Amino acid sequence: MSVEVLYFAWVRERIGLPRERVQTDAATVADLIAELVAREDRYAMAFADLASLRVALDQELASFDAPLAGVREVAFFPPMTGG
């Protein structure tokens, strides 16, 4: 399957891309992260601390164990703070 992966804030800075199309066999978000981390060190740095990351699937907040079946867009970003 092919998904559009978006990176925001420091995740984008560490990876060096705002978005990319990824071909994946991942069943869950966690599986997708494992595939990305295996690519290069920059992905490993970006996903080193999952407690400081959030994920959205097709613009809906989701968990890392959420299934990717039917998903077109995956976005990774730090937690939002209010003010």
Biopython code that builds the backbone (N, CA, C, O; Angstrom):
import numpy as np
from Bio.PDB.StructureBuilder import StructureBuilder

atoms = [
    (1, "MET", "N", (0.842, -1.168, 0.000)),
    (1, "MET", "CA", (0.000, 0.000, 0.000)),
    (1, "MET", "C", (0.890, 1.235, 0.000)),
    (1, "MET", "O", (2.045, 1.191, 0.422)),
    (2, "SER", "N", (0.333, 2.319, -0.476)),
    (2, "SER", "CA", (1.051, 3.584, -0.535)),
    (2, "SER", "C", (0.337, 4.602, 0.357)),
    (2, "SER", "O", (-0.878, 4.772, 0.262)),
    (3, "VAL", "N", (1.096, 5.274, 1.220)),
    (3, "VAL", "CA", (0.521, 6.310, 2.084)),
    (3, "VAL", "C", (1.364, 7.570, 2.000)),
    (3, "VAL", "O", (2.576, 7.512, 1.794)),
    (4, "GLU", "N", (0.712, 8.693, 2.160)),
    (4, "GLU", "CA", (1.401, 9.979, 2.251)),
    (4, "GLU", "C", (1.749, 10.190, 3.721)),
    (4, "GLU", "O", (0.866, 10.162, 4.579)),
    (5, "VAL", "N", (3.028, 10.400, 4.015)),
    (5, "VAL", "CA", (3.471, 10.600, 5.396)),
    (5, "VAL", "C", (3.925, 12.045, 5.542)),
    (5, "VAL", "O", (4.788, 12.519, 4.803)),
    (6, "LEU", "N", (3.326, 12.739, 6.514)),
    (6, "LEU", "CA", (3.641, 14.142, 6.770)),
    (6, "LEU", "C", (4.382, 14.256, 8.090)),
    (6, "LEU", "O", (4.067, 13.566, 9.060)),
    (7, "TYR", "N", (5.384, 15.150, 8.109)),
    (7, "TYR", "CA", (6.186, 15.383, 9.310)),
    (7, "TYR", "C", (6.089, 16.862, 9.679)),
    (7, "TYR", "O", (6.203, 17.731, 8.815)),
    (8, "PHE", "N", (5.878, 17.143, 10.965)),
    (8, "PHE", "CA", (5.728, 18.518, 11.431)),
    (8, "PHE", "C", (6.737, 18.849, 12.525)),
    (8, "PHE", "O", (7.200, 17.971, 13.254)),
    (9, "ALA", "N", (7.066, 20.141, 12.623)),
    (9, "ALA", "CA", (7.920, 20.700, 13.678)),
    (9, "ALA", "C", (9.286, 20.000, 13.703)),
    (9, "ALA", "O", (9.908, 19.830, 12.655)),
    (10, "TRP", "N", (9.755, 19.594, 14.892)),
    (10, "TRP", "CA", (11.095, 19.019, 14.990)),
    (10, "TRP", "C", (11.192, 17.658, 14.313)),
    (10, "TRP", "O", (12.295, 17.225, 13.981)),
    (11, "VAL", "N", (10.078, 16.974, 14.098)),
    (11, "VAL", "CA", (10.119, 15.704, 13.371)),
    (11, "VAL", "C", (10.582, 15.979, 11.938)),
    (11, "VAL", "O", (11.442, 15.280, 11.404)),
    (12, "ARG", "N", (9.995, 17.010, 11.331)),
    (12, "ARG", "CA", (10.383, 17.416, 9.969)),
    (12, "ARG", "C", (11.849, 17.845, 9.935)),
    (12, "ARG", "O", (12.571, 17.514, 8.994)),
    (13, "GLU", "N", (12.285, 18.572, 10.943)),
    (13, "GLU", "CA", (13.676, 19.035, 10.983)),
    (13, "GLU", "C", (14.651, 17.867, 11.060)),
    (13, "GLU", "O", (15.683, 17.886, 10.389)),
    (14, "ARG", "N", (14.350, 16.865, 11.855)),
    (14, "ARG", "CA", (15.259, 15.718, 11.992)),
    (14, "ARG", "C", (15.288, 14.852, 10.733)),
    (14, "ARG", "O", (16.339, 14.343, 10.344)),
    (15, "ILE", "N", (14.133, 14.692, 10.109)),
    (15, "ILE", "CA", (14.075, 13.852, 8.911)),
    (15, "ILE", "C", (14.526, 14.627, 7.675)),
    (15, "ILE", "O", (15.106, 14.056, 6.752)),
    (16, "GLY", "N", (14.257, 15.924, 7.666)),
    (16, "GLY", "CA", (14.687, 16.752, 6.542)),
    (16, "GLY", "C", (13.677, 16.815, 5.407)),
    (16, "GLY", "O", (13.994, 17.290, 4.317)),
    (17, "LEU", "N", (12.468, 16.341, 5.657)),
    (17, "LEU", "CA", (11.396, 16.361, 4.654)),
    (17, "LEU", "C", (10.081, 16.776, 5.303)),
    (17, "LEU", "O", (9.812, 16.392, 6.441)),
    (18, "PRO", "N", (9.262, 17.546, 4.606)),
    (18, "PRO", "CA", (7.944, 17.851, 5.152)),
    (18, "PRO", "C", (6.932, 16.737, 4.895)),
    (18, "PRO", "O", (5.966, 16.583, 5.643)),
    (19, "ARG", "N", (7.161, 15.956, 3.824)),
    (19, "ARG", "CA", (6.244, 14.862, 3.471)),
    (19, "ARG", "C", (6.936, 13.935, 2.488)),
    (19, "ARG", "O", (7.908, 14.305, 1.830)),
    (20, "GLU", "N", (6.409, 12.720, 2.407)),
    (20, "GLU", "CA", (6.887, 11.767, 1.408)),
    (20, "GLU", "C", (5.841, 10.688, 1.202)),
    (20, "GLU", "O", (5.055, 10.393, 2.103)),
    (21, "ARG", "N", (5.834, 10.107, 0.030)),
    (21, "ARG", "CA", (4.966, 8.971, -0.263)),
    (21, "ARG", "C", (5.764, 7.725, 0.068)),
    (21, "ARG", "O", (6.898, 7.561, -0.383)),
    (22, "VAL", "N", (5.159, 6.843, 0.864)),
    (22, "VAL", "CA", (5.843, 5.644, 1.345)),
    (22, "VAL", "C", (5.080, 4.404, 0.892)),
    (22, "VAL", "O", (3.869, 4.300, 1.089)),
    (23, "GLN", "N", (5.795, 3.475, 0.290)),
    (23, "GLN", "CA", (5.252, 2.153, -0.007)),
    (23, "GLN", "C", (5.508, 1.286, 1.222)),
    (23, "GLN", "O", (6.648, 1.161, 1.670)),
    (24, "THR", "N", (4.457, 0.691, 1.765)),
    (24, "THR", "CA", (4.612, -0.051, 3.005)),
    (24, "THR", "C", (3.729, -1.288, 3.045)),
    (24, "THR", "O", (2.678, -1.347, 2.408)),
    (25, "ASP", "N", (4.182, -2.266, 3.805)),
    (25, "ASP", "CA", (3.379, -3.446, 4.109)),
    (25, "ASP", "C", (2.935, -3.405, 5.575)),
    (25, "ASP", "O", (2.395, -4.383, 6.092)),
    (26, "ALA", "N", (3.166, -2.275, 6.235)),
    (26, "ALA", "CA", (2.863, -2.135, 7.666)),
    (26, "ALA", "C", (1.372, -2.314, 7.933)),
    (26, "ALA", "O", (0.527, -1.811, 7.193)),
    (27, "ALA", "N", (1.070, -3.038, 9.000)),
    (27, "ALA", "CA", (-0.318, -3.235, 9.397)),
    (27, "ALA", "C", (-0.788, -2.136, 10.358)),
    (27, "ALA", "O", (-1.970, -1.796, 10.392)),
    (28, "THR", "N", (0.152, -1.584, 11.137)),
    (28, "THR", "CA", (-0.184, -0.568, 12.134)),
    (28, "THR", "C", (0.785, 0.611, 12.009)),
    (28, "THR", "O", (1.779, 0.553, 11.285)),
    (29, "VAL", "N", (0.462, 1.676, 12.738)),
    (29, "VAL", "CA", (1.363, 2.833, 12.782)),
    (29, "VAL", "C", (2.720, 2.409, 13.340)),
    (29, "VAL", "O", (3.757, 2.814, 12.814)),
    (30, "ALA", "N", (2.722, 1.607, 14.386)),
    (30, "ALA", "CA", (3.981, 1.148, 14.987)),
    (30, "ALA", "C", (4.825, 0.379, 13.969)),
    (30, "ALA", "O", (6.047, 0.526, 13.943)),
    (31, "ASP", "N", (4.187, -0.433, 13.137)),
    (31, "ASP", "CA", (4.910, -1.169, 12.097)),
    (31, "ASP", "C", (5.510, -0.205, 11.075)),
    (31, "ASP", "O", (6.633, -0.410, 10.614)),
    (32, "LEU", "N", (4.772, 0.838, 10.722)),
    (32, "LEU", "CA", (5.274, 1.841, 9.785)),
    (32, "LEU", "C", (6.495, 2.549, 10.373)),
    (32, "LEU", "O", (7.488, 2.764, 9.678)),
    (33, "ILE", "N", (6.415, 2.908, 11.652)),
    (33, "ILE", "CA", (7.549, 3.553, 12.318)),
    (33, "ILE", "C", (8.766, 2.631, 12.280)),
    (33, "ILE", "O", (9.876, 3.087, 12.008)),
    (34, "ALA", "N", (8.570, 1.350, 12.549)),
    (34, "ALA", "CA", (9.684, 0.396, 12.520)),
    (34, "ALA", "C", (10.321, 0.352, 11.133)),
    (34, "ALA", "O", (11.545, 0.296, 11.015)),
    (35, "GLU", "N", (9.502, 0.376, 10.086)),
    (35, "GLU", "CA", (10.035, 0.393, 8.715)),
    (35, "GLU", "C", (10.838, 1.670, 8.460)),
    (35, "GLU", "O", (11.912, 1.618, 7.861)),
    (36, "LEU", "N", (10.325, 2.805, 8.908)),
    (36, "LEU", "CA", (11.011, 4.075, 8.691)),
    (36, "LEU", "C", (12.334, 4.122, 9.459)),
    (36, "LEU", "O", (13.355, 4.545, 8.917)),
    (37, "VAL", "N", (12.314, 3.689, 10.713)),
    (37, "VAL", "CA", (13.520, 3.693, 11.548)),
    (37, "VAL", "C", (14.611, 2.820, 10.926)),
    (37, "VAL", "O", (15.796, 3.133, 11.040)),
    (38, "ALA", "N", (14.217, 1.731, 10.272)),
    (38, "ALA", "CA", (15.191, 0.829, 9.657)),
    (38, "ALA", "C", (15.845, 1.451, 8.419)),
    (38, "ALA", "O", (16.884, 0.970, 7.966)),
    (39, "ARG", "N", (15.253, 2.506, 7.874)),
    (39, "ARG", "CA", (15.790, 3.151, 6.666)),
    (39, "ARG", "C", (17.124, 3.843, 6.905)),
    (39, "ARG", "O", (18.123, 3.527, 6.258)),
    (40, "GLU", "N", (17.135, 4.792, 7.841)),
    (40, "GLU", "CA", (18.301, 5.654, 8.053)),
    (40, "GLU", "C", (18.308, 6.172, 9.485)),
    (40, "GLU", "O", (17.297, 6.125, 10.186)),
    (41, "ASP", "N", (19.477, 6.671, 9.907)),
    (41, "ASP", "CA", (19.621, 7.217, 11.254)),
    (41, "ASP", "C", (18.710, 8.414, 11.504)),
    (41, "ASP", "O", (18.219, 8.589, 12.619)),
    (42, "ARG", "N", (18.477, 9.236, 10.491)),
    (42, "ARG", "CA", (17.642, 10.426, 10.709)),
    (42, "ARG", "C", (16.225, 10.035, 11.131)),
    (42, "ARG", "O", (15.605, 10.744, 11.925)),
    (43, "TYR", "N", (15.705, 8.925, 10.617)),
    (43, "TYR", "CA", (14.385, 8.453, 11.044)),
    (43, "TYR", "C", (14.470, 7.903, 12.466)),
    (43, "TYR", "O", (13.569, 8.118, 13.276)),
    (44, "ALA", "N", (15.547, 7.199, 12.760)),
    (44, "ALA", "CA", (15.734, 6.664, 14.108)),
    (44, "ALA", "C", (15.766, 7.794, 15.130)),
    (44, "ALA", "O", (15.198, 7.665, 16.214)),
    (45, "MET", "N", (16.430, 8.910, 14.791)),
    (45, "MET", "CA", (16.465, 10.060, 15.703)),
    (45, "MET", "C", (15.070, 10.670, 15.868)),
    (45, "MET", "O", (14.678, 11.034, 16.977)),
    (46, "ALA", "N", (14.336, 10.780, 14.788)),
    (46, "ALA", "CA", (13.012, 11.407, 14.841)),
    (46, "ALA", "C", (12.027, 10.582, 15.664)),
    (46, "ALA", "O", (11.150, 11.140, 16.323)),
    (47, "PHE", "N", (12.165, 9.257, 15.628)),
    (47, "PHE", "CA", (11.205, 8.389, 16.315)),
    (47, "PHE", "C", (11.790, 7.748, 17.577)),
    (47, "PHE", "O", (11.259, 6.749, 18.062)),
    (48, "ALA", "N", (12.868, 8.308, 18.109)),
    (48, "ALA", "CA", (13.530, 7.731, 19.279)),
    (48, "ALA", "C", (12.672, 7.774, 20.537)),
    (48, "ALA", "O", (12.771, 6.888, 21.386)),
    (49, "ASP", "N", (11.836, 8.792, 20.663)),
    (49, "ASP", "CA", (11.016, 8.947, 21.871)),
    (49, "ASP", "C", (9.549, 9.084, 21.473)),
    (49, "ASP", "O", (9.057, 10.193, 21.266)),
    (50, "LEU", "N", (8.864, 7.970, 21.369)),
    (50, "LEU", "CA", (7.464, 7.995, 20.930)),
    (50, "LEU", "C", (6.546, 8.695, 21.932)),
    (50, "LEU", "O", (5.452, 9.128, 21.570)),
    (51, "ALA", "N", (6.982, 8.808, 23.181)),
    (51, "ALA", "CA", (6.164, 9.509, 24.177)),
    (51, "ALA", "C", (6.034, 10.986, 23.832)),
    (51, "ALA", "O", (5.101, 11.651, 24.284)),
    (52, "SER", "N", (6.981, 11.511, 23.020)),
    (52, "SER", "CA", (6.893, 12.924, 22.635)),
    (52, "SER", "C", (6.335, 13.105, 21.230)),
    (52, "SER", "O", (6.534, 14.148, 20.608)),
    (53, "LEU", "N", (5.638, 12.096, 20.736)),
    (53, "LEU", "CA", (5.032, 12.193, 19.407)),
    (53, "LEU", "C", (3.545, 11.881, 19.448)),
    (53, "LEU", "O", (3.063, 11.141, 20.305)),
    (54, "ARG", "N", (2.851, 12.456, 18.516)),
    (54, "ARG", "CA", (1.439, 12.146, 18.277)),
    (54, "ARG", "C", (1.313, 11.753, 16.817)),
    (54, "ARG", "O", (2.167, 12.087, 15.996)),
    (55, "VAL", "N", (0.245, 11.046, 16.502)),
    (55, "VAL", "CA", (0.005, 10.628, 15.121)),
    (55, "VAL", "C", (-1.458, 10.879, 14.770)),
    (55, "VAL", "O", (-2.351, 10.735, 15.606)),
    (56, "ALA", "N", (-1.677, 11.252, 13.531)),
    (56, "ALA", "CA", (-3.034, 11.407, 13.005)),
    (56, "ALA", "C", (-3.142, 10.592, 11.727)),
    (56, "ALA", "O", (-2.245, 10.613, 10.884)),
    (57, "LEU", "N", (-4.242, 9.880, 11.595)),
    (57, "LEU", "CA", (-4.525, 9.110, 10.391)),
    (57, "LEU", "C", (-5.677, 9.781, 9.678)),
    (57, "LEU", "O", (-6.767, 9.907, 10.236)),
    (58, "ASP", "N", (-5.449, 10.213, 8.453)),
    (58, "ASP", "CA", (-6.455, 10.954, 7.695)),
    (58, "ASP", "C", (-7.050, 12.083, 8.535)),
    (58, "ASP", "O", (-8.264, 12.284, 8.556)),
    (59, "GLN", "N", (-6.183, 12.810, 9.221)),
    (59, "GLN", "CA", (-6.482, 13.996, 10.012)),
    (59, "GLN", "C", (-7.313, 13.727, 11.269)),
    (59, "GLN", "O", (-7.990, 14.621, 11.776)),
    (60, "GLU", "N", (-7.255, 12.490, 11.765)),
    (60, "GLU", "CA", (-7.905, 12.129, 13.028)),
    (60, "GLU", "C", (-6.836, 11.575, 13.963)),
    (60, "GLU", "O", (-6.085, 10.677, 13.583)),
    (61, "LEU", "N", (-6.761, 12.108, 15.194)),
    (61, "LEU", "CA", (-5.783, 11.593, 16.154)),
    (61, "LEU", "C", (-5.961, 10.089, 16.334)),
    (61, "LEU", "O", (-7.082, 9.581, 16.378)),
    (62, "ALA", "N", (-4.840, 9.394, 16.436)),
    (62, "ALA", "CA", (-4.878, 7.937, 16.555)),
    (62, "ALA", "C", (-3.762, 7.480, 17.483)),
    (62, "ALA", "O", (-2.926, 8.275, 17.912)),
    (63, "SER", "N", (-3.765, 6.196, 17.783)),
    (63, "SER", "CA", (-2.711, 5.616, 18.617)),
    (63, "SER", "C", (-1.709, 4.897, 17.716)),
    (63, "SER", "O", (-1.967, 4.674, 16.533)),
    (64, "PHE", "N", (-0.576, 4.544, 18.288)),
    (64, "PHE", "CA", (0.462, 3.883, 17.514)),
    (64, "PHE", "C", (0.093, 2.447, 17.147)),
    (64, "PHE", "O", (0.702, 1.864, 16.251)),
    (65, "ASP", "N", (-0.890, 1.877, 17.825)),
    (65, "ASP", "CA", (-1.324, 0.525, 17.455)),
    (65, "ASP", "C", (-2.514, 0.539, 16.498)),
    (65, "ASP", "O", (-3.089, -0.511, 16.210)),
    (66, "ALA", "N", (-2.885, 1.720, 16.004)),
    (66, "ALA", "CA", (-4.011, 1.841, 15.067)),
    (66, "ALA", "C", (-3.660, 1.178, 13.730)),
    (66, "ALA", "O", (-2.529, 1.285, 13.254)),
    (67, "PRO", "N", (-4.644, 0.492, 13.129)),
    (67, "PRO", "CA", (-4.404, -0.140, 11.829)),
    (67, "PRO", "C", (-4.293, 0.887, 10.707)),
    (67, "PRO", "O", (-4.903, 1.955, 10.762)),
    (68, "LEU", "N", (-3.509, 0.548, 9.693)),
    (68, "LEU", "CA", (-3.314, 1.434, 8.547)),
    (68, "LEU", "C", (-4.203, 1.089, 7.356)),
    (68, "LEU", "O", (-4.205, 1.816, 6.362)),
    (69, "ALA", "N", (-4.945, 0.013, 7.436)),
    (69, "ALA", "CA", (-5.789, -0.409, 6.312)),
    (69, "ALA", "C", (-6.721, 0.734, 5.901)),
    (69, "ALA", "O", (-7.465, 1.268, 6.724)),
    (70, "GLY", "N", (-6.670, 1.094, 4.633)),
    (70, "GLY", "CA", (-7.537, 2.130, 4.099)),
    (70, "GLY", "C", (-7.087, 3.557, 4.359)),
    (70, "GLY", "O", (-7.729, 4.498, 3.893)),
    (71, "VAL", "N", (-6.005, 3.734, 5.087)),
    (71, "VAL", "CA", (-5.518, 5.075, 5.429)),
    (71, "VAL", "C", (-4.755, 5.657, 4.237)),
    (71, "VAL", "O", (-3.974, 4.960, 3.589)),
    (72, "ARG", "N", (-4.988, 6.930, 3.958)),
    (72, "ARG", "CA", (-4.280, 7.599, 2.868)),
    (72, "ARG", "C", (-3.173, 8.519, 3.374)),
    (72, "ARG", "O", (-2.181, 8.738, 2.679)),
    (73, "GLU", "N", (-3.341, 9.070, 4.606)),
    (73, "GLU", "CA", (-2.385, 10.048, 5.123)),
    (73, "GLU", "C", (-2.049, 9.757, 6.577)),
    (73, "GLU", "O", (-2.937, 9.535, 7.400)),
    (74, "VAL", "N", (-0.746, 9.759, 6.886)),
    (74, "VAL", "CA", (-0.257, 9.582, 8.253)),
    (74, "VAL", "C", (0.564, 10.824, 8.584)),
    (74, "VAL", "O", (1.478, 11.180, 7.840)),
    (75, "ALA", "N", (0.246, 11.483, 9.694)),
    (75, "ALA", "CA", (0.985, 12.694, 10.092)),
    (75, "ALA", "C", (1.594, 12.476, 11.475)),
    (75, "ALA", "O", (0.933, 11.992, 12.393)),
    (76, "PHE", "N", (2.864, 12.843, 11.600)),
    (76, "PHE", "CA", (3.575, 12.766, 12.873)),
    (76, "PHE", "C", (3.923, 14.174, 13.332)),
    (76, "PHE", "O", (4.396, 14.996, 12.546)),
    (77, "PHE", "N", (3.679, 14.449, 14.630)),
    (77, "PHE", "CA", (3.923, 15.791, 15.161)),
    (77, "PHE", "C", (4.081, 15.715, 16.671)),
    (77, "PHE", "O", (3.622, 14.762, 17.300)),
    (78, "PRO", "N", (4.733, 16.721, 17.258)),
    (78, "PRO", "CA", (4.842, 16.765, 18.727)),
    (78, "PRO", "C", (3.489, 17.120, 19.343)),
    (78, "PRO", "O", (2.613, 17.645, 18.656)),
    (79, "PRO", "N", (3.318, 16.837, 20.623)),
    (79, "PRO", "CA", (2.059, 17.201, 21.282)),
    (79, "PRO", "C", (1.814, 18.704, 21.173)),
    (79, "PRO", "O", (2.752, 19.501, 21.192)),
    (80, "MET", "N", (0.572, 19.070, 21.062)),
    (80, "MET", "CA", (0.218, 20.488, 20.978)),
    (80, "MET", "C", (0.048, 21.041, 22.394)),
    (80, "MET", "O", (-0.432, 20.350, 23.292)),
    (81, "THR", "N", (0.442, 22.268, 22.567)),
    (81, "THR", "CA", (0.241, 22.930, 23.849)),
    (81, "THR", "C", (-0.662, 24.130, 23.642)),
    (81, "THR", "O", (-0.638, 24.772, 22.591)),
    (82, "GLY", "N", (-1.427, 24.412, 24.618)),
    (82, "GLY", "CA", (-2.334, 25.558, 24.530)),
    (82, "GLY", "C", (-1.754, 26.757, 25.263)),
    (82, "GLY", "O", (-0.753, 26.653, 25.971)),
    (83, "GLY", "N", (-2.392, 27.867, 25.081)),
    (83, "GLY", "CA", (-1.869, 29.030, 25.777)),
    (83, "GLY", "C", (-2.860, 30.146, 25.806)),
    (83, "GLY", "O", (-2.578, 31.209, 26.358)),
]
sb = StructureBuilder()
sb.init_structure("model")
sb.init_model(0)
sb.init_chain("A")
sb.init_seg("    ")
for serial, (resi, resn, name, xyz) in enumerate(atoms, 1):
    if name == "N":
        sb.init_residue(resn, " ", resi, " ")
    sb.init_atom(name, np.array(xyz, "f"), 0.0, 1.0, " ", f" {name:<3s}", serial, name[0])
structure = sb.get_structure()
